[in-house]
Every structure is written in C-alpha cells, then in structure tokens.
Amino acid sequence: MKRIKAYESPKASASSASSAVNGLKRIQRGDAGITTNVRVAFDFRPAFSRAVSTLFLLAPVFLIFEVWQLVLSERYLGIKQVARRADPRSLGLGEVTAFFWSITLIGYWLWMLLLLATSFGRVHGLSLLTVSAIGFSLRRGNSLKWMLVILTFEGAVRVGLLVSLCGMVWRRL
C-alpha cells in the first residue's frame, strides 16, 4: 500500500539536491512538460539498503545450484539407476564434488535463514525452508523409487521460489 501526494507545490525548486533534502520529488506531467514538486507524505515501502541488496544478489547463484542439484539427482537416482536397482551410495560421488556440494548446501541454508531477517525476503525465506523441511521428511520415509519424484518436485518448487525472488529483486533495483 503506497500513498503519495500529501500536497503539491507548483513552484519549481532551483536545485534537485535541495528538493531531495526537503522530501520533494520532481514529477513531469502531461505533454506540455510541466514539472511540479510533490511532497511524499506516506511511503510504506520498506527500506532497501545496499547491504540487503547484496544478500538478494545471491539468489541467481542458488538458482544455478538448484538446477545443478536436479541434474545430479537425475544422474544418481534416475530411471536407469532404479531399473538397474543400483544403490546411489555405492556409485560414489567425487571428493571435490561432494565438498562443494556440502559447502554450498550449508551456505544455502544460512542464506535462507538470513532471508528471515529481512522484511523484503521473509516470505521467500520461510517458504524455501518449509519446502526443504517437508521434502526432507518425505524423502526420509520413502524408498529409492520415489526419491527422484520427491527431489524433482521439491527442486521445482524451490526453483520457482528463487525465480520469483529474483524477479522481485530485479524490479526493485
């Protein structure tokens, strides 16, 4: 909810710096090019500081990570692996890949927790944490046949949430 225009001043200010200090915004109206100064009385948008925006700039990185995670889950838990009745734990994950995957997962969870501290990304952070927790509980109680289905659905929901967050941040910048 956003209310603007407590009152309008028809006088044009001499400098835009002084109008910014006084809380005036310069608005151009119509085709005639008439400019007026408008004092903003109520602006309910939360502050979007530079430090917070850097936190949100990590969203595309985690979006790429989610896609990578979906590819790896298909590789280790895919239809071919289920048909062969192969145990994904016996296939072995490379040490470097396992390291980066683990570090990125820890960073991802910390980032989701940090999103809870901001008013702009709180809903997305809570949704990401909820989807991850529900997915973990469902994966824990099911067999390997259903693991890929759960991982794919959970990943798709998280990708959707991250795309939504990226879009909101893009519009806000």
Buried (B, 14 or more C-beta within 10 A) or exposed (E): EEEEEEEEEEEEBEEEEEBEEEEBBEEEEEEEEEEBBBBEEEEEEEEBEEEBBEBBEBBBBBBEBBEBBBEBBBEBBBEEBBEEEBEBEEEEBEEEEEEEBEEBEEBBEEBBEBBBEBEBBEBBBEBBBEBBEEBEEBBEEEEBEBBBEBBBEBBEBBBEBBBBBBEBBEEEE
